[in-house]
């Protein structure tokens, strides 16, 4: 079973982390914007506005909250820590 419902929150996290990073990668910005446009018929303008003025440290709790509620990423991290 594919978990395609997790694509949007994962792309959101990647976009926001890249946007707030000290060394933004223009290629990642273009790829996430392209994915949002092609997959969801939306762009990243509002998402980017939510990131303006925030550091990665400030936005990570928000990103983790989204990921915990919409993906199994937290469980993955727990397994990763255990070495599975």
Residue pairs with C-beta under 8 A, 6 or more apart in sequence:
3 71
3 72
5 70
6 70
6 71
6 72
7 35
7 39
8 39
8 40
8 70
9 66
9 67
9 70
9 71
10 67
10 71
10 73
11 32
11 35
11 36
11 39
12 47
12 63
12 66
13 63
13 66
13 67
14 28
14 32
15 28
15 29
15 32
15 33
15 36
15 44
15 47
15 48
15 51
16 47
16 50
16 51
16 59
16 62
16 63
17 56
17 59
17 60
17 63
18 24
18 25
18 28
18 29
18 32
19 29
19 48
19 51
20 51
20 54
20 55
20 56
20 58
20 59
21 56
22 56
29 44
32 44
33 43
33 44
36 42
36 43
36 44
36 47
37 43
51 59
64 74
67 73
67 74
68 74
